[in-house]
Amino acid sequence: MPQGNPLKACRRSRFRLPLKSVLLVSSLAASCVPSTVFALDPLGADVIKAHDLQVSGLPSVTVSRLPKQLVGPMWGLTKEACNKGGYDISTSAGQKVNIIRYRLACKTNRKLALVIFSKNDRSVCGYVVDENLIPGILPITHPYVKSLKNQCD
């Protein structure tokens, strides 16, 4: 068996295939290999399942450090929406969290998103954002959010 780097040995070889042939052979070989599909729960699956919501597409995920005090127009409303939804986001104040944002798959003219805060693979908050409303942050237990179950696929 030859020793050393096989790529260098291939380069030194007098036998060379045109690039098109190599690409064709490699694509045929790849198509013959069975693919494995893993059934993984999506990020924030516990919130999605607990509230029977339907999401579409892949989520956007950002990492952010929450302020130490959740006050003011943005964080005060976020904290209130979390609390009304049954979550206590204040336990994660001052810490890094994942902010996961999904589009809701609903038959409505409204642009709706599900926002989930998670830390250490555990959801610490979930709420819905309605981009047609100001401020548009709705607790996940809000009657309007519950009514979406009839409008979502």
Stockholm file with secondary structure:
# STOCKHOLM 1.0

chainA/1-153         MPQGNPLKACRRSRFRLPLKSVLLVSSLAASCVPSTVFALDPLGADVIKAHDLQVSGLPSVTVSRLPKQLVGPMWGLTKEACNKGGYDISTSAGQKVNIIRYRLACKTNRKLALVIFSKNDRSVCGYVVDENLIPGILPITHPYVKSLKNQCD
#=GR chainA/1-153 SS CCCSCHHHHHHHCSCCCCHHHHHHHHHHHHHHSCCCCCCCCCTTHHHHHHTTCCEEEEEEEEEEECCSSCCHHHHHHHHHHHHHTTCCGGGGTTSEEEEEEEEECBSSSSCEEEEEEEETTEEEEEEEEETTSSSCEEETTSHHHHHGGGTBC
#=GC SS_cons         CCCSCHHHHHHHCSCCCCHHHHHHHHHHHHHHSCCCCCCCCCTTHHHHHHTTCCEEEEEEEEEEECCSSCCHHHHHHHHHHHHHTTCCGGGGTTSEEEEEEEEECBSSSSCEEEEEEEETTEEEEEEEEETTSSSCEEETTSHHHHHGGGTBC
//
